[in-house]
Amino acid sequence: MTVLHTPQPRDVERAHITRYLAWLRSNRALDFASYDELWRWSVTDLEGFWTSIVDFFDVRFTRAPDRILSSRSMPGARWFEGAALNYVDHVFRWPDERLAVLACGEDGPVHTITYGELRLRTAAMAEGLRRLGVGRGDRVAAFVPNVADALVAVLATASLGAVWSACSPDFGATAVLDRFRQIEPAVLLVVDGYRFKGEWHDRRAVVAELAAGLPGTTVVALADVARPAAGLRIEPVPFEHPLWVLYSSGTTGLPKALVHGHGGILLEHMKQISLHLDIGPDDRFFWYSSTGWMMWNLLAGGLLVGATIVLYDGSPAFPDPGAMWRLAARLEMTYFGVSAPYILAGMKAGVVPSREADLSRLRGVGSTGAPLPPDGFGWVYENVHADLLLGSVSGGTDVCSGFVASCPLLPVHAGEIQCRCLGVKVEAFDETGASVVGRVGELVVTAPMPSMPLFLWDDPGGARYRASYFETYPGVWRHGDWITITDRGTCVISGRSDATLNRGGVRMGTSELYRVVEARPEVLDSLVVDTGKLSLFVVLAAGSSLDDALRRRIAEALRAELSPRHVPDEIVAIEEVPRTINGKKMEVPVKRLLLGEPMEAVVSPDAMANPASLAPFIRGVEE
C-alpha cells in the first residue's frame, strides 16, 4: 500500500510518545526498539503499563490504590481498587492564564476562556447544581448544543461526584426519553433551540415533552443554573465512580446506557490524546461533534493535557463546504478532527482546503465515524498539506476512545490505520475463533482496558452487558467490526460484521464496496444490503441519472475491483442514505425493513438524522 507520509526526525523528536519512551528508559529501565515492541509490552504487562501512565501523566490520587488490577477476566476486571481521585482535578492543574477554550458558532464571534476563567465558571455552575439538590451519584442530564456552558456543566457535574449524560438538541423527544428515562435524572439542563445551516430551530415544544416525560426531574435552562461561588470544591470519588453515561445508537431498540468511570476515562484519554493524537499544551485541538457523540467527551479530554480545545456549534458545511477549513486557519488549529464522510463530501464537492486558507499550522488531521478509503487519505495529503499526521481512528462509544489509531512515530499508508492503541489488545478472530494476521476477522479485544463500561444502567446482574460484548467469545470482547491486521501492524476496518456481504462463501465488509461505488463521479453516497439479493442504493450527483449505461459502469467497476460475486442484483436510485444522528449508515435496519419487519420493531426515527429517508424502504424499492 502506498506510503503517503513518513515522520521527519523533527516530528519524532518533539512527539509526546518520544518523551514517554525516554521516561520509560529513565524511570522503568525499559527500552523498546519499535512501536510494535512497546505495544506488545503494553498489552502483556497491563499493570506495568497503566501504572506508567499514572506516573508519566502525574495522576493525582487523593487515596492510593490497594492494587492495580484484581483480575484479567472480562467482564469483571477491577482497576485501581481503593483509589480515590476526580477527573476534574486534572483539568484545573494548568496555569490560570493559559487559554483553555475557543468557542464559536455559525454567527461568527469567537469566545475565549482561560483555564482560570473556566475554573470560576465551573465553580458557579457547580454551586447552582448544588442548590438544585444535586449531589454525589445523582444524574444531571442535558439537552444542549456544543457551547461553552455545556462544557462547564459537565465539569461542574463531575466535580460534585454526580453523573453527566447528554443528548444534542437535534434529537427528537422519543429518542431523548428512551435515553434519559433509563437513568432517572435529578436535573435536566435545556436550551430553547439551536442554530444550524443559518436557521434557528425552536425546540421549546420538545423541551415541554421532555418535562412531561421525566416526572420528578427538575428542568432548568442551561443559562440560568450558575450561582455565585467562593471557589471550586472538588469531591474525591472512587476510581470506578461513574463519570458519565453515553448511549449506543438506539436505531434498533432501546439504546444501551453505557456507564464510564472517572479513573478509566482519565487514564484512557490522557494516553489517547497525548501519545496517539500527539496533542499537548501547545496545541489547539478541534473535533467536529455534537454533545450526543463520544467525540465531544474525547475533545473535552484535551483539557487534561493542557491543550486549548475548540468548540463549534453549527453545520460543518455552512455557508459552504470549505467553511470548517477556513475556521481552522482563523483559529490557528493545530489538530483538525472530523468524520470520514465529511472528508469524502469535501472531496466530492471539489474543495481544496489549501486554497481556502493557510493551514500551515495544522500538524494533525483526524478521521473517524466510518472507514476512510485510500483515495480519502490521498485527498488529505494532496489538498490540505503533505506534512501532517493523518490519524484515522476507530473505536466506539462503548469505550469512549479508540481501539486502533494514529502514532507520530509511524508512516501513514493509504487506507490503513497506523497501529493498535497502547494498552488495547486488539486481535482479528476468524470463524473458528483463532487469531489471524493478514486476513479479515472479527475485531476483538482479548485483555481488559480501564475505560470499558463499568456496567450498563438498569442491567441487574450484568446480563445485557455480557450479551452485548461477550456472548460470541466468552471472556473476549467482540466489537462487531471487521478488521484486518497486516504483518506491518497496520489495520484496516472494513465495516460492521453484522452487515457482512457473504457472496458465494466470500465474506467482505461493506466499506470495500462503498470505496469502489463512491469513486464514481456520478455517485454522491451509497448503501448496500444483502438480503439474499444484493441491493445497491445510490444517491446521484446533480445532473446524473441512473440509466443502463451508469449501471453497467458501476457493475464493471465492482467486477474488476472486487469480484463478479459482488456485482449487485439491482441498483436503485434514492434521495438520501438513512443515517443515525451521528452520521453512520443504517445498513442493518434497512436490511430488516426489506425482509419485511415492521418499522416499529426495527428503528426509532428520533434516533435518525433523516427519518424521511426510510420511506422508500418501507414502501419497497423494487421497480
Secondary structure, 3 states (H helix, E strand, C coil): CCEEECCCHHHHHHCHHHHHHHHHHHHHCCCCCCHHHHHHHHHHCHHHHHHHHHHHCCCCCCECCCCCECCCCCCCCCECCCCEECHHHHCCCCCCCCEEEEEEECCCCEEEEEHHHHHHHHHHHHHHHHHCCCCCCCEEEEECCCCHHHHHHHHHHHHCCCEEEEECCCCCHHHHHHHHHHHCCCEEEECCEEEECCEEEECHHHHHHHHHHCCCCEEEEHHHCCCCCCCCCCCCEECCCEEEEEECCCCCCCCCEEEEEHHHHHHHHHHHHHHHCCCCCCCEEEECCCCCCHHHHHHHHHHHHCCEEEEEECCCCCCCCCHHHHHHHHCCCCEEEEEHHHHHHHHHCCCCHHHHCCCCCCCEEEEECCCCCHHHHHHHHHHCCCCCEEEECEEECCCCEEEEECCCCCCEECCCECEECCCCCEEEECCCCCEECCCEEEEEECCCCCCCCCEECCCHHHHHHHHHHCCCCCCCEEEEEEEEECCCCCEEEEEEHHHCEEECCEEECHHHHHHHHCCCCCEEEEEEEECCCEEEEEEECCCCCCCHHHHHHHHHHHHHHCCHHHCCCEEEECCCCCEECCCCECHHHHHHHHCCCCHHHHCCHHHECCHHHHHHHHHCCCC
